[in-house]
Amino acid sequence: MGKHIGEALSEYVVSNQKKKGELSGNYLRIQVGLDVMKPFRRCMPVRISDRKVDTIWADIWFEKLPNFCYLCGTFEHLEQECHLYTGRTHDDLDKPYGCWFQEDICAPDYQRHPG
C-alpha cells in the first residue's frame, strides 16, 4: 500500500510498511520526490480493497519542509508575495495550508528555520 500511495503522489522512494498488506499505528510514512513548484496535495482517495466502495480519503502531512506559501502551497514565494494574498493576515486554520499540514512542527517549542 505504501508504494501504491507513493507512486500516486509522485516519485516513490520508500515507506515504513514492513510487509504487503501489513500496517500498524495511525500513520504510514512514505518518502517521495516531489515537484516543489506545484501545490502539495492535502489528501487523496485510497482504495483499501478491490471493491470501489472500500475507498477512504487519507490526509497527507509532510515533514521537514522549509517556509512555503500557506495560501497556494508552493515554494515559489511566501504568503505576502502570493497572488491570493489580500493584504491582511489570515488565521492558519482558514488557509488551505498551515502549520497543521506539517507533522514535525506541531510541537509548541518548534522553531522554523527560513529557507
N, C-alpha and C positions, 0 to 999 in steps of 0.2 A: 504494500500500500504506500509506503514511504517513497519508493521510486516512482510510482504512478503519479502521486501528487506532485513530486518534484519536477517531473517531466511536463506536467500540465502547467506549472508555474513558469518554468524556464529551463535552463540547462541544469539537470540534476547532477549533484556531486556525491552526497552520502546522506544516510539517515541513521537514527539510533535504533531502528527496528531490527531486532535480533534474527527473527525467523519470519518467513512469509506467513501472513495472517495472524501474527502474534503482536499485540500491542499491550502496553502496561502504563498505567497512570493517565493523567488528563492531557498530556502533550505528546506530540510526535515531532521530534526535532529533525528538520531536513535542511541540508545545506545545498543551496542552488546558486548559480551565477545569474545575476540579473542585469538588465539594461537600466542603469540608474537615471537615464534621461527620460524614461517613461514612468508614468504614475504606478505606484505599488498597488497590487490587489489587496483588498482588505478581507475578502472572504471568497470562497469558491465552493461549488457543489462537489460532493464526494459520494460516489456510489459505494455502499458498504456491502452489497451483494450483487448477484447477477440480475436481480429484479429492479426495474426502474423505480418502483415505489420506495425502495430502500436507499434513497438518496438523502443526504443531510447537507446543510450548509455549514462549512467549517470556517471559523475565524482564523485569520492569518496574522501572526505577530512576528516582529523582527527583532533581532539582537544586534547590538554594536553598530548602530547607524550614526553617522555624523549628522550635523544640522541639515535639515531639508525643509522645503515649503510645506507647512501643515495645511495649506489651502488646496493645492493641486497635487501634492505628493511627488514632486520631482526634486532632483538635486541641482537643477539649473540656477536656482535663486532661492532666497529666503522669502518669508511671508510678505515683508514690506515692499518687495520688488515684484510681487505677483500681480498679474492682470486681474485676478479675482479680489485683490485687496481693496477695501472700501475706505481706508484711512482711519479706521478705528480698530482697537484691539478686540478680538473675539475671545470668548471663553474656549479653552481647549476642547470641551465636550461638544461645542457647537460646530467644530471643524471636522472635515472628513478624516483628517489625520491629526495625531497629537501624541503626547507622552504615553497615553494608554495603548498606543499602537506598537510600542517597543517594550518587550518583556523585561529587559535588563534595567530600564530606568524607572520602574515602578517603585523602587525603594526610595523613601523620603530623603536619604542622605546622598543620592546620586548627583554628581555634578557633570554636566555635559561639556565636552571639550569641543571648541569650534573647529570646523573644517571637516 
